[in-house]
């Protein structure tokens, strides 16, 4: 009967096979490789492979003791150590979870680094782990330019592509904020199974698309092909047939078990990518050892012969053969090296197992918000600069305008003040966005700073992450709120977690502009009139802004950019489509909803709400369209009760100053929360819960029905209206 725990057998096999000189034959003729490969490099890479193997073995051993918490191993993938050797520290590396040998080899470029101890600390979830402080097992290091990845399905590819694209763009714009060199490239590794995931396809497609258009995307996609996705085999030649002849994507294949071929092929990939500034698909063929993870019982889905065949194809056995053939070390030297490193790793693990763990929710949550950086806000643009940019519009700034126009003016000032801001998304350049908010910006600032993206929300947000990581403040647009769901993991699983899982060492600030919510006329139906913000409700650390009028929109956008620039925050800026061009409040042409462009130094701080009216009979709390409708209803309600009421415009749906809000409403007899979003999961629910235990007044939530939105005249039937708000308010007052 075949043993379930293969780690001990693999360990034993290495010693026995090497001792008996029973080593696998090369799949290629190693002698044909005549490139000068220094002896120390080969031995050094092999040592990193051995260390990585012993870390995997120790993880299994300490898992049995209940000390280690992660057993996905790098065994079989040790060939990626060659990438760690050849590429300099200045190249950013987005690594997947089988990258132990890469991490160890790259660490040698940083004197004083302790990669074995760091990895052990991560495996035992110690808060002394220098990258995640015990929050997750990741490979990562600020000093090594390895941001931590918690993705297991290649969802880090879009941001890696975004980072790669941002490098040459930063060079062209002469930005000082970029964190890597102008000639740097990006490494991005993933498995053969992950390549089938939508996010992987998005990233690779976008890189190829940009390269096809003549743009620079210096990235090497490292597909580490072990022919298995847990239990599901990758079809023969699936990777080759899909990528070896793909236009605008250089394909290079190598046997990941053969150090000599890997060195030659990785050098080729590095030279091509760095010189051509074009994407490379590096296909590393290898094997998987020890199953998917410690809990994976391979014998359920693989035969004994299949398992043992893979184990005899062990990269360490191949490397040992090459080193013996090259007469660099004897088999006894290799066995000694193997055992010395076993003791070293075991000693390190023993020490790491006693290091402190996270002990409180405060410790755990302390890295949700990124560190403030040491930047100084750039100076406001001069009148001379602004006159040149605004041209004829400069004299119109004091006139009254609707939200869309005022936001357009605002973005002009922002691009002028912050050289590291860029705007991108679908149709944002020549068209100026579906609603004209970015109209004319490309003429003023050029295609390097205002550019269109492919129609792919995943790549848009991924680009935002990559640009944000490389010193930019990206202002990206998702064309409609409902489209955000196509790419929500890029925010939920990638952008929002980077600070958390790196203990605030990495950040990806950005502003995501999202035209959305209901009530708009013109475009109709669910996808253009979506009224759900619940997707943003439970993501820690993000800021959600929803202005109700143009003046507030400008002041809040200025604050959003400032928060991203200084505090590295991620801001979701929801722009109510129905209010973009709304000018009137009560009657046609009363222009009460138009505003003049605010002075350039005016803003609204995060959490600051607006207060309108007075009296304690009733307070309505709302935002966005709900606030606009409540203001319309206010006059009707006051006429009915012959008393004044208050209305609060929250503006910000996160970071609400509840102590100030409660103080403002604690004397109110009745409180009506008006939420234009669906009642199940709306922000109004949270507001209700947060204030209900602190005040004596009667509270009620009036929200939209749990329904999708139709097209045509019936589109508002499930939503709060002026009439329904007035009716709910009067019923509450009379209750």
Helices and strands as residue ranges (DSSP letters): H 7-19, G 30-32, H 39-64, G 78-80, H 81-86, E 92-94, H 100-107, H 115-123, H 157-173, E 186-191, G 194-196, H 198-212, E 219-225, E 228-229, E 232-233, H 238-243, E 250-255, H 259-276, E 280-285, G 298-300, H 304-312, H 315-325, H 331-352, H 361-365, H 383-390, G 391-396, E 400-401, H 403-417, E 421-425, H 441-445, E 450-452, H 457-469, E 473-478, G 481-487, H 488-489, I 490-495, H 498-501, E 510-516, G 526-528, G 534-536, E 543-547, H 550-567, E 570-576, G 577-579, E 595-596, E 610-613, E 618-622, H 624-641, E 646-649, H 658-665, E 670-678, H 683-692, E 698-704, G 712-716, H 722-734
